[in-house]
Amino acid sequence: MADYHDDLRLAHVLADAADAATMDRFQALDLKVETKPDMTPVSEADKAAEELIRGQLQRARPRDAILGEEYGVEGSGPRRWVIDPIDGTKNYVRGVPVWATLIALMEAGETGFQPVVGVVSAPALGRRWWAAKGLGAYTGRSLASATRLGVSQVASLEDASFAYSSLSGWEEQGRLDGFLDLTRACWRTRAYGDFWPYMMVAEGSVDICAEPELSLWDMAAVAIVVQEAGGTYTGLDGRHGPHSGNAAASNGLLHGELLSYLNQESPEA
């Protein structure tokens, strides 16, 4: 098995640099925010953080490709770093502390590119999570000060906590009825949104979560953390990994039921 210790250490260095840059502009009164063609916001901090990460990667891993939310793909080959400089930009620009920098390394294999390293750093929450293939998933302040993560053992939906992002996306896809049926079947539901529910699944504090529409940079880092914590991460189509344009994550015990509910089609769909 490949050794990803050096790549994981580099991902932490990248996250440290990004944290310093994003926290420096968090809640700044003069923060500049633009609207992208897809009508989502992008701040100067998003761009600066991605530029910073790209610059360090170009020096430390010049042969690796890079895919980032703000500046697209650069390079090619069997290794690709995938970056979301600020996951939760809408929170960031409103001063809500639930946002994170997502950094993943993906490698080509028999089933296509799959994440092998992931770091999720949420400096405004004072939290960081990470994982590498075969090495487990952890949370803590540094590699030397960490706690290993493990998913819950909840095996019944009536005892399960379900986290999601919002209702509108489920309605647009004709999945709202199944989504609402799932919320009724669960013990507890909360709309934490963005990266955080996946980290809660990895920690065992939430049992299932899902989102109807995502990009690769939203998913690559969180997917490996969930998987290395013992959980299951698929698209709504059941395909393993971050490739389906949407996501369902669970402790594994509830995954079949999670997908079954979310794939119910509304009558008007």
Disulfide bonds with the S-S distance in Angstrom:
none
